[in-house]
């Protein structure tokens, strides 16, 4: 799959992780120059404010490298559903590396 399509699917899927939850709000942050995308979660639990990065993905050439994923619905599954090939997804959080 071409790089433009892969990136478009990545951004569409990441956008689905954003918005208001039960006690939280999730934001998509981007750095286009570095092609890195994060989901930051701001929550209130038992009166305490918690902020954390819960998902980190980046584009490296034509591949999506998932550095961190702490969701019940894993990004890798969300990417494969619309057709991103497994060969273009690198699960860095599981120790996978980008092969040449």
PyMOL commands that set and color helices and strands:
alter all, ss='L'
color gray80, all
select helices_A, chain A and resi 3-15+75-81+86-88+92-94
alter helices_A, ss='H'
color red, helices_A
select strands_A, chain A and resi 19-20+24-31+36-45+48-60+63-69+89-91
alter strands_A, ss='S'
color yellow, strands_A
deselect
rebuild
show_as cartoon
